[in-house]
């Protein structure tokens, strides 16, 4: 089955792995997914990641993500992954109208002309773009 929305698939795989309590999740790689993974790591939402370009059936490779859980409660660090801009309905925001996720506690991942970045980075760079997803 062909995936029509690879970013939604990426978010769903992480969500499902967390609900099942998995430590590691494998996701088919793409440059955009790799950048989203880097952002999640920089913001402290995931423990570690590896881009394994050799593995997988195709030439694309896979991303192995070590998920992060609260040591005391064993609950996942990522409480919510929400796809905003969908293939059927794209959501764009100007630099002055970028969304604040839970008043700045969460992040929005924005696809800008300068590449993928968080809403905070996009505000600093004064660029708008497509609002891909919210993470908190």
Secondary structure as UniProt FT lines:
FT   HELIX           6..19
FT   TURN            20..21
FT   STRAND          24..28
FT   HELIX           31..42
FT   TURN            43..44
FT   STRAND          46..52
FT   STRAND          62..67
FT   TURN            71..73
FT   STRAND          81..83
FT   TURN            87..88
FT   STRAND          92..93
FT   HELIX           95..97
FT   HELIX           101..104
FT   STRAND          107..112
FT   TURN            113..114
FT   STRAND          115..118
FT   HELIX           119..125
FT   STRAND          129..135
//
